[in-house]
């Protein structure tokens, strides 16, 4: 049996990225949604903290 080239192996296996997306696509999208939500929540908390600091101390300045 002769050795197959990398291109031959890829052709026989199909597109690995497509296979990975089929197998893990849902999980990856769920994690992406979770990270986006966390980023949004952190941003909101940061804004709230800034507002509270500014309101509690009129001499306080943010850089």
Secondary structure, DSSP 4 states (H G I P E B T S, - for coil): -PPPPHHHHHHHH--HHHHHHHHHHHHHHHHHHHHHHHHHHHHHHHHHHHHHHHHH-TT----
